[in-house]
Amino acid sequence: TNKKTKRTFTPESAIMRKAVSTLTC
């Protein structure tokens, strides 16, 4: 999954990742 996400790097993915990071933080 990580490979696919990296290959299809999109703004939505970055937002989701940021949201997860904020939640985890």
N, CA, C and O atoms as a Maestro MAE file, in Angstrom:
{
 s_m_m2io_version
 :::
 2.0.0
}

f_m_ct {
 s_m_title
 :::
 protein
 m_atom[100] {
  # First column is atom index #
  i_m_mmod_type
  r_m_x_coord
  r_m_y_coord
  r_m_z_coord
  i_m_residue_number
  s_m_chain_name
  s_m_pdb_residue_name
  s_m_pdb_atom_name
  i_m_atomic_number
  :::
  1 25 0.860 -1.203 0.000 1 A "THR " " N  " 7
  2 3 0.000 0.000 0.000 1 A "THR " " CA " 6
  3 2 0.886 1.239 0.000 1 A "THR " " C  " 6
  4 15 0.591 2.223 -0.678 1 A "THR " " O  " 8
  5 25 1.961 1.185 0.757 2 A "ASN " " N  " 7
  6 3 2.849 2.341 0.835 2 A "ASN " " CA " 6
  7 2 3.394 2.681 -0.555 2 A "ASN " " C  " 6
  8 15 3.484 3.851 -0.929 2 A "ASN " " O  " 8
  9 25 3.753 1.650 -1.308 3 A "LYS " " N  " 7
  10 3 4.305 1.871 -2.643 3 A "LYS " " CA " 6
  11 2 3.256 2.539 -3.534 3 A "LYS " " C  " 6
  12 15 3.550 3.496 -4.251 3 A "LYS " " O  " 8
  13 25 2.037 2.021 -3.476 4 A "LYS " " N  " 7
  14 3 0.973 2.572 -4.317 4 A "LYS " " CA " 6
  15 2 0.704 4.037 -3.933 4 A "LYS " " C  " 6
  16 15 0.517 4.890 -4.799 4 A "LYS " " O  " 8
  17 25 0.689 4.308 -2.638 5 A "THR " " N  " 7
  18 3 0.419 5.674 -2.188 5 A "THR " " CA " 6
  19 2 1.533 6.609 -2.670 5 A "THR " " C  " 6
  20 15 1.273 7.720 -3.134 5 A "THR " " O  " 8
  21 25 2.751 6.146 -2.553 6 A "LYS " " N  " 7
  22 3 3.877 6.987 -2.959 6 A "LYS " " CA " 6
  23 2 3.832 7.215 -4.478 6 A "LYS " " C  " 6
  24 15 4.108 8.311 -4.966 6 A "LYS " " O  " 8
  25 25 3.481 6.164 -5.199 7 A "ARG " " N  " 7
  26 3 3.457 6.269 -6.654 7 A "ARG " " CA " 6
  27 2 2.357 7.249 -7.077 7 A "ARG " " C  " 6
  28 15 2.540 8.056 -7.989 7 A "ARG " " O  " 8
  29 25 1.213 7.159 -6.394 8 A "THR " " N  " 7
  30 3 0.097 8.051 -6.747 8 A "THR " " CA " 6
  31 2 0.023 9.188 -5.737 8 A "THR " " C  " 6
  32 15 -1.034 9.456 -5.166 8 A "THR " " O  " 8
  33 25 1.146 9.848 -5.524 9 A "PHE " " N  " 7
  34 3 1.171 10.951 -4.564 9 A "PHE " " CA " 6
  35 2 0.189 12.043 -4.982 9 A "PHE " " C  " 6
  36 15 0.316 12.618 -6.063 9 A "PHE " " O  " 8
  37 25 -0.780 12.324 -4.129 10 A "THR " " N  " 7
  38 3 -1.781 13.342 -4.459 10 A "THR " " CA " 6
  39 2 -2.030 14.242 -3.253 10 A "THR " " C  " 6
  40 15 -1.731 13.855 -2.124 10 A "THR " " O  " 8
  41 25 -2.564 15.416 -3.472 11 A "PRO " " N  " 7
  42 3 -2.842 16.361 -2.376 11 A "PRO " " CA " 6
  43 2 -3.761 15.741 -1.331 11 A "PRO " " C  " 6
  44 15 -3.608 15.979 -0.133 11 A "PRO " " O  " 8
  45 25 -4.718 14.941 -1.801 12 A "GLU " " N  " 7
  46 3 -5.650 14.300 -0.854 12 A "GLU " " CA " 6
  47 2 -4.875 13.419 0.119 12 A "GLU " " C  " 6
  48 15 -5.144 13.410 1.320 12 A "GLU " " O  " 8
  49 25 -3.908 12.677 -0.419 13 A "SER " " N  " 7
  50 3 -3.119 11.765 0.425 13 A "SER " " CA " 6
  51 2 -2.353 12.581 1.471 13 A "SER " " C  " 6
  52 15 -2.282 12.200 2.640 13 A "SER " " O  " 8
  53 25 -1.790 13.690 1.041 14 A "ALA " " N  " 7
  54 3 -1.019 14.529 1.963 14 A "ALA " " CA " 6
  55 2 -1.927 15.051 3.074 14 A "ALA " " C  " 6
  56 15 -1.543 15.076 4.243 14 A "ALA " " O  " 8
  57 25 -3.133 15.467 2.697 15 A "ILE " " N  " 7
  58 3 -4.077 15.983 3.699 15 A "ILE " " CA " 6
  59 2 -4.420 14.888 4.700 15 A "ILE " " C  " 6
  60 15 -4.435 15.114 5.910 15 A "ILE " " O  " 8
  61 25 -4.692 13.707 4.176 16 A "MET " " N  " 7
  62 3 -5.048 12.585 5.050 16 A "MET " " CA " 6
  63 2 -3.882 12.279 5.990 16 A "MET " " C  " 6
  64 15 -4.076 12.050 7.183 16 A "MET " " O  " 8
  65 25 -2.706 12.278 5.451 17 A "ARG " " N  " 7
  66 3 -1.520 11.965 6.264 17 A "ARG " " CA " 6
  67 2 -1.346 13.044 7.344 17 A "ARG " " C  " 6
  68 15 -1.048 12.739 8.499 17 A "ARG " " O  " 8
  69 25 -1.536 14.298 6.949 18 A "LYS " " N  " 7
  70 3 -1.396 15.398 7.907 18 A "LYS " " CA " 6
  71 2 -2.440 15.254 9.020 18 A "LYS " " C  " 6
  72 15 -2.139 15.449 10.197 18 A "LYS " " O  " 8
  73 25 -3.655 14.914 8.632 19 A "ALA " " N  " 7
  74 3 -4.729 14.750 9.619 19 A "ALA " " CA " 6
  75 2 -4.360 13.637 10.594 19 A "ALA " " C  " 6
  76 15 -4.538 13.777 11.804 19 A "ALA " " O  " 8
  77 25 -3.849 12.543 10.065 20 A "VAL " " N  " 7
  78 3 -3.469 11.413 10.925 20 A "VAL " " CA " 6
  79 2 -2.337 11.842 11.859 20 A "VAL " " C  " 6
  80 15 -2.331 11.501 13.041 20 A "VAL " " O  " 8
  81 25 -1.397 12.583 11.321 21 A "SER " " N  " 7
  82 3 -0.259 13.022 12.131 21 A "SER " " CA " 6
  83 2 -0.756 13.931 13.260 21 A "SER " " C  " 6
  84 15 -0.304 13.825 14.400 21 A "SER " " O  " 8
  85 25 -1.679 14.812 12.928 22 A "THR " " N  " 7
  86 3 -2.218 15.732 13.934 22 A "THR " " CA " 6
  87 2 -2.955 14.955 15.007 22 A "THR " " C  " 6
  88 15 -2.842 15.252 16.196 22 A "THR " " O  " 8
  89 25 -3.716 13.951 14.572 23 A "LEU " " N  " 7
  90 3 -4.478 13.147 15.539 23 A "LEU " " CA " 6
  91 2 -3.518 12.382 16.439 23 A "LEU " " C  " 6
  92 15 -3.709 12.304 17.652 23 A "LEU " " O  " 8
  93 25 -2.482 11.819 15.822 24 A "THR " " N  " 7
  94 3 -1.515 11.042 16.591 24 A "THR " " CA " 6
  95 2 -0.750 11.963 17.540 24 A "THR " " C  " 6
  96 15 -0.447 11.593 18.674 24 A "THR " " O  " 8
  97 25 -0.449 13.143 17.067 25 A "CYS " " N  " 7
  98 3 0.299 14.087 17.880 25 A "CYS " " CA " 6
  99 2 -0.583 14.532 19.048 25 A "CYS " " C  " 6
  100 15 -0.154 15.337 19.874 25 A "CYS " " O  " 8
  :::
 }
 m_bond[99] {
  # First column is bond index #
  i_m_from
  i_m_to
  i_m_order
  :::
  1 1 2 1
  2 2 3 1
  3 3 4 2
  4 3 5 1
  5 5 6 1
  6 6 7 1
  7 7 8 2
  8 7 9 1
  9 9 10 1
  10 10 11 1
  11 11 12 2
  12 11 13 1
  13 13 14 1
  14 14 15 1
  15 15 16 2
  16 15 17 1
  17 17 18 1
  18 18 19 1
  19 19 20 2
  20 19 21 1
  21 21 22 1
  22 22 23 1
  23 23 24 2
  24 23 25 1
  25 25 26 1
  26 26 27 1
  27 27 28 2
  28 27 29 1
  29 29 30 1
  30 30 31 1
  31 31 32 2
  32 31 33 1
  33 33 34 1
  34 34 35 1
  35 35 36 2
  36 35 37 1
  37 37 38 1
  38 38 39 1
  39 39 40 2
  40 39 41 1
  41 41 42 1
  42 42 43 1
  43 43 44 2
  44 43 45 1
  45 45 46 1
  46 46 47 1
  47 47 48 2
  48 47 49 1
  49 49 50 1
  50 50 51 1
  51 51 52 2
  52 51 53 1
  53 53 54 1
  54 54 55 1
  55 55 56 2
  56 55 57 1
  57 57 58 1
  58 58 59 1
  59 59 60 2
  60 59 61 1
  61 61 62 1
  62 62 63 1
  63 63 64 2
  64 63 65 1
  65 65 66 1
  66 66 67 1
  67 67 68 2
  68 67 69 1
  69 69 70 1
  70 70 71 1
  71 71 72 2
  72 71 73 1
  73 73 74 1
  74 74 75 1
  75 75 76 2
  76 75 77 1
  77 77 78 1
  78 78 79 1
  79 79 80 2
  80 79 81 1
  81 81 82 1
  82 82 83 1
  83 83 84 2
  84 83 85 1
  85 85 86 1
  86 86 87 1
  87 87 88 2
  88 87 89 1
  89 89 90 1
  90 90 91 1
  91 91 92 2
  92 91 93 1
  93 93 94 1
  94 94 95 1
  95 95 96 2
  96 95 97 1
  97 97 98 1
  98 98 99 1
  99 99 100 2
  :::
 }
}
